[in-house]
Amino acid sequence: MDNWRDSKIEELCTLHYGKSPKGIDSDDGIYPIYGTGGIVGSTNDYLYDKPSIILGRKGSIGNIHYVDKPFWTIDTTFYVEAKNCDTKWLYYVFIS
């Protein structure tokens, strides 16, 4: 455990607000639109295209989703941009 160090969450990642899907949602879209409770639709645009974690910020707080493909998130969520760590590892931190 000599390599372990305490860190603050802001050292490990940045939280970004989701955005309204108004005007971009599509029944035949190729990218999922995530809300707090999971996938709520699809679109042909994406908001973020790297592995990420989606956290609810209102509504179903506690629902945490790991996503490794391009996606869109609505404004009831945050999506996480990992800075100094592996995104999958950070996901396990959030769910534990």
Contacts in CASP RR format, 6 or more apart in sequence:
PFRMAT RR
TARGET T0000
AUTHOR 0000-0000-0000
METHOD contacts of the structure
MODEL  1
MDNWRDSKIEELCTLHYGKSPKGIDSDDGIYPIYGTGGIVGSTNDYLYDK
PSIILGRKGSIGNIHYVDKPFWTIDTTFYVEAKNCDTKWLYYVFIS
7 84 0 8 1.000
11 83 0 8 1.000
11 84 0 8 1.000
12 82 0 8 1.000
12 83 0 8 1.000
12 84 0 8 1.000
12 85 0 8 1.000
12 90 0 8 1.000
13 53 0 8 1.000
13 80 0 8 1.000
13 81 0 8 1.000
13 82 0 8 1.000
13 83 0 8 1.000
13 85 0 8 1.000
13 90 0 8 1.000
14 80 0 8 1.000
14 81 0 8 1.000
14 83 0 8 1.000
15 55 0 8 1.000
15 78 0 8 1.000
15 79 0 8 1.000
15 80 0 8 1.000
15 81 0 8 1.000
16 48 0 8 1.000
16 78 0 8 1.000
16 79 0 8 1.000
16 80 0 8 1.000
16 81 0 8 1.000
17 57 0 8 1.000
17 75 0 8 1.000
17 77 0 8 1.000
17 78 0 8 1.000
18 47 0 8 1.000
18 72 0 8 1.000
18 73 0 8 1.000
18 74 0 8 1.000
18 75 0 8 1.000
18 76 0 8 1.000
18 77 0 8 1.000
18 78 0 8 1.000
18 79 0 8 1.000
19 47 0 8 1.000
19 72 0 8 1.000
19 73 0 8 1.000
19 74 0 8 1.000
19 75 0 8 1.000
20 74 0 8 1.000
20 75 0 8 1.000
21 33 0 8 1.000
21 41 0 8 1.000
21 43 0 8 1.000
21 72 0 8 1.000
21 74 0 8 1.000
24 43 0 8 1.000
24 44 0 8 1.000
24 45 0 8 1.000
24 72 0 8 1.000
25 33 0 8 1.000
25 41 0 8 1.000
25 42 0 8 1.000
25 43 0 8 1.000
26 42 0 8 1.000
26 43 0 8 1.000
26 44 0 8 1.000
27 42 0 8 1.000
28 42 0 8 1.000
29 42 0 8 1.000
29 43 0 8 1.000
29 44 0 8 1.000
30 42 0 8 1.000
30 44 0 8 1.000
31 42 0 8 1.000
31 43 0 8 1.000
31 44 0 8 1.000
31 45 0 8 1.000
31 46 0 8 1.000
31 69 0 8 1.000
31 70 0 8 1.000
31 71 0 8 1.000
31 72 0 8 1.000
32 39 0 8 1.000
32 41 0 8 1.000
32 42 0 8 1.000
32 67 0 8 1.000
32 69 0 8 1.000
32 71 0 8 1.000
32 72 0 8 1.000
33 39 0 8 1.000
33 40 0 8 1.000
33 41 0 8 1.000
33 42 0 8 1.000
33 43 0 8 1.000
33 71 0 8 1.000
33 72 0 8 1.000
33 73 0 8 1.000
33 74 0 8 1.000
34 40 0 8 1.000
34 54 0 8 1.000
34 65 0 8 1.000
34 67 0 8 1.000
34 71 0 8 1.000
34 72 0 8 1.000
34 73 0 8 1.000
34 74 0 8 1.000
34 77 0 8 1.000
35 54 0 8 1.000
35 56 0 8 1.000
35 73 0 8 1.000
35 74 0 8 1.000
35 76 0 8 1.000
35 77 0 8 1.000
36 56 0 8 1.000
36 57 0 8 1.000
36 58 0 8 1.000
36 59 0 8 1.000
36 60 0 8 1.000
36 61 0 8 1.000
36 63 0 8 1.000
36 76 0 8 1.000
36 77 0 8 1.000
37 56 0 8 1.000
37 60 0 8 1.000
37 63 0 8 1.000
38 54 0 8 1.000
38 63 0 8 1.000
38 65 0 8 1.000
40 74 0 8 1.000
43 72 0 8 1.000
45 72 0 8 1.000
46 70 0 8 1.000
46 71 0 8 1.000
46 72 0 8 1.000
47 71 0 8 1.000
47 72 0 8 1.000
47 73 0 8 1.000
47 79 0 8 1.000
48 70 0 8 1.000
48 71 0 8 1.000
48 73 0 8 1.000
48 79 0 8 1.000
48 81 0 8 1.000
49 69 0 8 1.000
49 70 0 8 1.000
50 81 0 8 1.000
50 87 0 8 1.000
51 66 0 8 1.000
51 67 0 8 1.000
51 68 0 8 1.000
51 82 0 8 1.000
51 87 0 8 1.000
51 88 0 8 1.000
52 66 0 8 1.000
52 67 0 8 1.000
52 71 0 8 1.000
52 79 0 8 1.000
52 80 0 8 1.000
52 81 0 8 1.000
52 82 0 8 1.000
52 87 0 8 1.000
53 64 0 8 1.000
53 65 0 8 1.000
53 66 0 8 1.000
53 67 0 8 1.000
53 79 0 8 1.000
53 80 0 8 1.000
53 87 0 8 1.000
53 90 0 8 1.000
53 91 0 8 1.000
53 94 0 8 1.000
54 64 0 8 1.000
54 65 0 8 1.000
54 67 0 8 1.000
54 71 0 8 1.000
54 73 0 8 1.000
54 77 0 8 1.000
54 78 0 8 1.000
54 79 0 8 1.000
54 80 0 8 1.000
55 62 0 8 1.000
55 64 0 8 1.000
55 77 0 8 1.000
55 78 0 8 1.000
55 79 0 8 1.000
55 80 0 8 1.000
55 94 0 8 1.000
56 62 0 8 1.000
56 63 0 8 1.000
56 64 0 8 1.000
56 76 0 8 1.000
56 77 0 8 1.000
56 78 0 8 1.000
57 76 0 8 1.000
57 77 0 8 1.000
57 78 0 8 1.000
58 76 0 8 1.000
59 76 0 8 1.000
64 91 0 8 1.000
64 94 0 8 1.000
64 95 0 8 1.000
66 87 0 8 1.000
66 88 0 8 1.000
66 91 0 8 1.000
67 79 0 8 1.000
68 87 0 8 1.000
71 79 0 8 1.000
73 79 0 8 1.000
80 87 0 8 1.000
80 90 0 8 1.000
82 90 0 8 1.000
END
